[in-house]
Amino acid sequence: MLATEQRLERRLPDIPGPPSKLLELLELRVLPELATTFAALPLLQLVPRGDGHPVLVLPGLVATDGSTQLLRAFLADRGYAVQGWGLGRNVGLVPGLEAKMLERVRSLHASAGRTVSLIGVSLGGLYARELAARLPSAVRGVVTLGAPLRGHPKDTNVWRLYEMASGRSVEDVRIRRPRLPPDSVPTTSIYSRSDGLVAWQACVETPAARRECIEVVGSHCGLGVNAAALHAIADRLAQPEGEWQPFHRGGWRSVLYPDPYRPA
C-alpha cells in the first residue's frame, strides 16, 4: 500500500499559478451549467437515497447560504437533514468565525445524535477540513468543491478579493495550510480542470486509504450546481457509516469522471 501511495504522490501535478484570464472569463458558463442540471434532475433521482444523517454545507468566499440552495434542496430530497451554515456572508476567516462554526457542528452532532457530513464550496472546503480536524468524532466525512488544498492562496484569482473582504492577509497560516482531518474521516475533493478561479492542480492532493479526488467538467462557480458533482456528492454521502469505499469510475461513469491523476 505504501509503495502504491508513493507512486501516486509522484504524479501530483505542479501548481503553475492561477488559472488563465480566458478560463476566468469562462466562469460565465455557470448559467448554462445550471440549465443542464435542471434538465438532468430526473436522472439525478436515480442516485441512492440517504439515511437521514445531518449534512452541513459551507459556502464559498463572499457567498451566503443562498449560493448553496440548489445543492441543499437536492440533498434534502435524497433524504438528508441538510443545513446551511447560518452565519451570513462568508467574508473570510475573521475573528470569532471558527468558534461559531465549531459550535454549529457540535450542535448538529448533539441534536441529531449522529455524526455530521461536511460539504464545503471553495473556501468553505478549507473550513470543512479544519472543522473535521478539530472535531473528528463529530464528523462523518468531508466533501470539498473546488477547494485549494495545496499551494499558495495566490494560485487563485480571488486572493485579492479575500484580502478585501476579510481585511486579513492571505499569508494567514490557517488559510495557507489547513490541517488534514485524521484518517478516520473520509475526505473527497471534487474539482474541474477548467476552473477559472482556483488552479485545479491545487485541488489534487496525495491519495490515501480514505482520501480521494473526483474530477468533473465545468466551471468553479458552477460546482455547486454541476450535475456530475451533485451525483458524486450523493454517491459519497449514501455510503453506510464506517463502510467507506473509493468512488467507482468504471463503466458509464468514466465518461463523466476522468481519471483525476492522469497527466496534465
Secondary structure as UniProt FT lines:
FT   HELIX           2..9
FT   TURN            10..11
FT   HELIX           21..25
FT   HELIX           26..29
FT   HELIX           30..44
FT   TURN            45..46
FT   STRAND          54..58
FT   TURN            61..62
FT   HELIX           65..68
FT   HELIX           69..77
FT   TURN            78..79
FT   STRAND          81..84
FT   TURN            95..96
FT   HELIX           97..112
FT   STRAND          116..121
FT   HELIX           123..134
FT   HELIX           136..138
FT   STRAND          139..145
FT   HELIX           153..155
FT   HELIX           159..166
FT   TURN            170..171
FT   HELIX           173..176
FT   TURN            183..184
FT   STRAND          187..192
FT   TURN            193..194
FT   HELIX           200..203
FT   TURN            209..210
FT   STRAND          211..216
FT   TURN            221..225
FT   HELIX           227..237
FT   TURN            241..242
FT   TURN            251..252
FT   HELIX           253..256
FT   TURN            260..261
//
